[in-house]
């Protein structure tokens, strides 16, 4: 398995001076417009469905998009900074805003400071913009590896996942995905400084953002060993800076908690968030089998099980090492971590490489049985729109 794809030659100006190499090519790939239109159409259908359901219930049409669950914490941090709000549970646990990483609230504050809009609108603007950037990045990776058809389907499937309603909300999954996809693309094209810088930013976006840094470092080590140390200096720097975002915030929280290396994890335990090697997942599965549960919980179990299968197929397909490591770590954290099981499909939303085997399978089906493939795509979209509307308007289960 090759860890890297051949890097394109650096661009030069007429005088021979090198231009700065961006993490992406400066031209829109063929078919990208159609793929992005497909993504926007599916997600816009989700917003319209939520608006109609809210209207019928007598609620504001866009109720919940900017002020639901975790969004309130991000907005509070953006407006008031850290350490200004705590929530004490009935069992005495103290939930602090230090559990939430700073990049998203920082961007929210920057946007509503510059533009004459509310913090909630700024939060949606950042999240939706990041979702679009992520969708294009997913198309670029899919196009590079498997061609235009698979790339388009890959973007469509990502937009039509059951929990893709999160891409419409003031949440951080779209931001993490955008940073991850372009960092991984930079790794695949040999742009190591960009890979490290974007991985560092990903580490400031979500607790699981360190999975991007891990992918960068693992591929860098693979290249160092394979080439016996004869690698560009940028590779060393990229690998060195990749973990700095995540590590710096964890240490910052630890310093404020009076426990440099353990303080952040103490904060997370108050949110029932810790790595327990799957004990929480097994306990949930036992309870679900014995007592049953609402549709949210069985579907969450199906999605996690499907993700495990898709990861195995991704490995069998010999996908690039960076994609395997990134998706594998996200899957490991999701399966082996504690916390509300209903949120696990949301945690997997940034793991877009898991959808590559599904996208390739749909393209193969399309070439043999186009009608069946089209019906499957429509069914997946309808499920996404319907289930997302249910989560936002009828279900009381936090995402």
C-alpha positions in Angstrom: 0.0 0.0 0.0 1.4 3.4 -1.0 1.2 6.0 1.7 1.5 8.9 -0.7 0.4 9.7 -4.2 3.0 11.4 -6.4 3.2 15.1 -5.6 2.6 17.6 -8.4 5.5 19.7 -9.5 5.6 23.1 -7.8 4.3 26.0 -9.9 6.8 28.7 -11.0 6.4 32.2 -12.1 7.9 33.5 -15.4 11.1 34.7 -13.5 11.6 31.2 -12.0 10.6 32.1 -8.5 8.5 29.6 -6.6 5.0 30.4 -5.7 3.5 29.4 -2.3 2.1 25.9 -2.7 -1.5 25.9 -1.5 -3.1 22.7 0.0 -5.3 22.6 -3.0 -5.0 23.2 -6.8 -6.1 26.6 -7.9 -8.6 25.4 -10.4 -12.0 23.8 -10.0 -12.0 20.1 -11.0 -14.3 18.9 -13.7 -17.6 17.8 -12.3 -17.1 19.6 -9.0 -19.9 22.1 -9.7 -22.4 19.3 -10.1 -21.2 17.6 -7.0 -21.4 20.7 -4.9 -24.9 21.5 -6.3 -26.0 17.9 -5.3 -24.6 18.5 -1.8 -26.3 21.9 -1.5 -29.6 20.5 -2.8 -29.7 17.7 -0.3 -28.8 19.9 2.7 -31.2 22.6 1.6 -34.0 20.0 1.4 -33.2 19.2 5.0 -33.5 22.8 6.1 -36.8 23.3 4.2 -38.2 20.1 5.8 -37.2 21.4 9.3 -38.7 24.8 8.6 -42.0 23.3 7.4 -42.2 21.0 10.4 -41.6 23.9 12.8 -44.2 26.0 11.0 -46.8 23.3 11.3 -46.0 23.0 15.0 -46.3 26.8 15.5 -42.6 27.3 16.2 -40.1 29.7 14.5 -39.2 28.1 11.2 -35.5 27.8 11.8 -35.8 27.0 15.5 -32.9 25.0 16.8 -30.4 25.4 14.0 -28.2 27.9 15.9 -29.3 27.3 19.5 -29.6 23.6 20.1 -27.7 21.5 22.7 -23.9 22.0 22.3 -24.5 25.1 20.1 -25.5 27.1 23.2 -22.1 26.4 24.8 -20.2 27.5 21.7 -22.2 30.7 21.5 -21.7 31.4 25.1 -17.9 30.9 24.8 -17.9 33.2 21.7 -19.6 36.0 23.5 -18.2 35.7 27.0 -15.0 33.6 26.9 -14.1 30.5 28.9 -14.7 30.0 32.6 -17.9 32.1 32.6 -20.4 29.3 32.8 -20.7 26.0 34.6 -23.6 23.5 34.9 -24.0 21.4 38.0 -25.8 18.1 37.5 -28.1 16.4 40.0 -25.2 14.0 40.9 -22.9 16.8 41.8 -20.8 16.6 38.6 -19.7 20.1 37.4 -19.8 20.5 33.6 -17.4 23.3 32.4 -17.1 25.1 29.1 -13.5 23.9 29.0 -14.7 20.7 27.4 -15.3 22.6 24.2 -12.4 23.4 21.9 -11.7 27.1 20.9 -11.5 27.3 17.2 -15.2 27.3 16.3 -16.2 29.9 19.0 -13.2 32.0 18.0 -14.4 32.0 14.4 -17.9 32.9 15.5 -16.6 35.9 17.5 -14.5 37.0 14.6 -17.4 36.9 12.1 -20.0 38.7 14.2 -17.4 41.3 15.2 -16.7 42.1 11.6 -20.2 41.6 10.1 -23.5 43.2 11.3 -25.1 39.9 12.2 -26.0 38.1 15.4 -23.7 35.4 17.0 -26.2 32.7 16.0 -26.2 33.8 12.4 -22.4 33.9 12.5 -22.3 30.4 13.9 -24.4 29.1 11.1 -22.4 31.0 8.5 -19.1 29.4 9.7 -20.6 25.9 9.9 -22.3 26.1 6.5 -19.2 27.5 4.9 -17.0 24.8 6.4 -19.5 22.2 5.2 -19.1 23.5 1.6 -15.3 23.5 1.9 -15.4 20.0 3.2 -17.7 18.8 0.4 -15.3 20.1 -2.2 -12.4 18.5 -0.5 -14.1 15.2 -0.3 -14.8 15.5 -4.1 -11.1 16.3 -4.7 -9.9 13.3 -2.8 -12.5 11.0 -4.4 -11.6 12.4 -7.9 -7.9 11.9 -7.3 -8.3 8.3 -6.2 -11.3 6.9 -8.2 -12.5 9.4 -10.7 -15.4 11.8 -11.3 -18.3 9.4 -10.8 -17.1 8.0 -7.4 -16.2 11.5 -6.2 -19.7 12.8 -7.0 -21.4 9.9 -5.3 -19.1 10.2 -2.4 -20.2 13.8 -1.8 -23.8 12.9 -2.2 -23.7 10.0 0.2 -21.9 12.2 2.8 -24.7 14.8 2.4 -27.4 12.1 2.8 -26.2 10.3 5.9 -28.9 9.9 8.5 -27.1 12.3 10.9 -26.0 14.8 8.2 -28.6 17.2 9.7 -25.7 18.2 11.9 -24.2 19.9 8.9 -27.1 22.3 9.0 -26.5 23.2 12.7 -24.1 25.4 14.6 -21.9 22.4 15.4 -18.2 21.6 14.8 -18.4 18.5 12.7 -18.3 20.4 9.4 -15.3 22.5 10.6 -13.4 19.4 11.6 -14.2 17.6 8.3 -13.1 20.6 6.3 -9.7 20.8 8.1 -9.3 17.1 8.0 -10.0 16.6 4.4 -7.6 19.3 3.2 -4.9 18.2 5.6 -5.2 14.6 4.4 -5.1 15.8 0.8 -2.0 17.8 1.6 -0.4 14.6 2.9 -1.4 12.7 -0.2 0.2 15.4 -2.5 3.3 16.0 -0.4 2.4 19.4 0.9 3.7 18.6 4.4 3.7 22.1 6.0 0.1 22.6 5.0 -0.8 19.2 6.3 0.8 19.9 9.6 -0.7 23.4 9.9 -4.3 22.2 9.0 -3.9 19.3 11.4 -2.9 21.7 14.2 -6.1 23.7 13.5 -8.2 20.5 13.4 -6.8 19.7 16.9 -8.3 23.0 18.1 -11.7 22.3 16.6 -12.9 19.1 18.5 -11.6 16.6 21.0 -11.3 14.0 18.2 -9.3 16.5 16.1 -6.1 14.8 17.1 -7.0 12.0 14.7 -5.9 14.3 11.9 -2.5 14.9 13.5 -2.2 11.1 14.1 -2.7 10.4 10.4 -0.1 13.0 9.4 2.5 11.7 11.9 1.9 8.0 11.0 2.3 8.7 7.3 5.3 10.8 7.9 7.0 8.1 10.0 6.1 5.6 7.3 7.8 7.8 4.7 10.9 8.3 6.9 11.3 4.6 7.4 10.6 3.8 3.8 13.1 6.3 2.5 15.6 5.7 5.3 15.4 9.3 6.5 16.0 10.9 3.1 12.8 13.0 3.2 12.2 16.8 2.7 12.7 19.0 5.6 9.1 20.1 5.3 8.0 16.6 6.2 9.8 16.8 9.6 8.3 20.2 10.3 4.8 19.2 9.2 4.8 16.2 11.4 6.2 18.2 14.3 3.5 20.9 14.3 0.5 18.6 13.5 -0.2 17.8 17.2 0.4 21.2 18.6 -3.2 22.5 18.4 -4.7 19.6 20.4 -1.8 19.4 22.9 -1.7 23.1 23.6 -5.4 23.3 24.4 -5.3 20.2 26.6 -2.4 21.6 28.5 -4.0 25.0 28.8 -7.1 23.5 30.4 -4.9 21.4 32.6 -3.1 24.5 33.8 -6.4 26.2 34.7 -7.6 23.1 36.5 -4.4 22.8 38.6 -3.5 19.5 37.0 -1.4 20.1 33.8 -1.7 16.6 32.3 -4.9 15.3 33.8 -7.1 18.4 34.2 -8.6 18.3 30.8 -9.6 14.7 31.2 -11.2 15.5 34.6 -13.3 18.1 32.8 -14.4 15.5 30.2 -15.3 12.9 32.8 -17.9 15.3 34.2 -19.5 15.1 30.7 -19.3 11.3 30.9 -16.8 11.4 28.1 -13.8 9.0 28.5 -12.2 6.1 26.7 -13.4 2.9 28.5 -12.4 0.4 25.8 -16.0 -0.2 24.8 -17.5 -1.0 28.3 -20.1 1.8 27.9 -21.1 0.5 24.4 -21.5 -3.0 25.7 -23.6 -1.8 28.6 -25.8 0.2 26.2 -26.2 -2.8 23.9 -27.3 -5.0 26.8 -29.9 -2.4 27.9 -31.1 -2.0 24.3 -31.6 -5.8 23.9 -33.4 -6.2 27.2 -35.5 -3.1 27.4 -35.6 -1.9 23.8 -35.5 1.8 22.8 -36.8 4.6 20.6 -35.8 4.7 17.0 -32.8 6.9 17.7 -30.9 4.2 19.6 -31.4 1.1 17.3 -30.5 3.3 14.3 -27.3 4.5 16.1 -26.3 0.9 16.7 -26.9 0.1 13.0 -24.8 3.1 11.9 -21.9 2.1 14.2 -22.0 -1.5 13.1 -22.1 -0.4 9.4 -19.1 1.9 10.1 -17.1 -1.1 11.4 -17.9 -3.1 8.2 -17.1 -0.1 6.0 -13.7 0.3 7.7 -12.9 -3.3 7.0 -13.8 -2.8 3.3 -11.7 0.4 3.2 -8.7 -1.6 4.4 -9.3 -4.4 2.0 -9.5 -1.8 -0.9 -6.0 -0.7 0.1 -7.0 3.0 0.5 -4.2 5.5 1.2 -2.7 5.1 4.6 -3.6 8.6 5.7 -7.3 7.9 5.1 -7.2 4.6 6.9 -5.5 6.0 10.0 -7.7 9.0 10.2 -11.0 7.0 9.8 -9.7 4.2 12.1 -8.9 6.5 15.0 -12.3 8.2 14.7 -14.0 4.8 14.7 -11.9 3.5 17.6 -12.8 6.6 19.7 -16.5 6.2 18.8 -16.7 2.5 19.6 -14.4 2.6 22.6 -15.6 5.8 24.2 -18.3 6.3 26.8 -21.0 8.9 26.6 -24.5 9.1 25.0 -24.8 6.4 22.4 -27.2 8.5 20.4 -24.4 10.9 19.6 -22.0 8.3 18.2 -23.3 8.6 14.6 -22.6 12.3 14.8 -19.0 11.6 16.0 -18.6 9.5 12.8 -19.8 12.1 10.4 -16.3 13.5 9.8 -15.0 10.0 9.0 -15.8 10.5 5.3 -13.3 7.8 4.1 -15.6 5.1 5.5 -18.1 6.1 2.7 -15.6 5.3 -0.1 -16.5 1.6 -0.4 -20.2 2.5 -0.4 -19.7 5.2 -3.1 -17.7 2.7 -5.2 -20.4 0.1 -4.8 -23.1 2.5 -5.9 -21.2 3.5 -9.0 -20.7 -0.2 -9.9 -24.4 -0.7 -9.4 -25.2 2.3 -11.5 -23.3 1.0 -14.4 -25.2 -2.3 -14.3 -28.6 -1.3 -12.9 -28.9 2.5 -13.1 -32.6 2.5 -12.1 -31.9 0.5 -8.9 -28.9 2.7 -8.0 -31.0 5.9 -8.5 -33.8 4.6 -6.3 -31.3 3.7 -3.6 -29.9 7.2 -3.7 -33.3 8.8 -3.5 -34.2 6.5 -0.6 -31.0 7.4 1.3 -31.8 11.1 0.7 -35.4 10.8 1.9 -34.2 8.9 5.0 -31.7 11.6 5.8 -34.2 14.5 5.4 -37.0 12.7 7.3 -34.8 11.5 10.1 -33.0 14.8 10.5 -36.4 16.6 10.7 -37.5 14.1 13.4 -34.3 14.7 15.4 -34.8 18.5 15.3 -38.5 18.8 15.8 -39.9 15.7 17.5 -37.1 13.8 19.3 -35.9 15.0 22.7 -32.7 13.1 22.4 -29.7 15.4 22.3 -27.5 15.0 19.2 
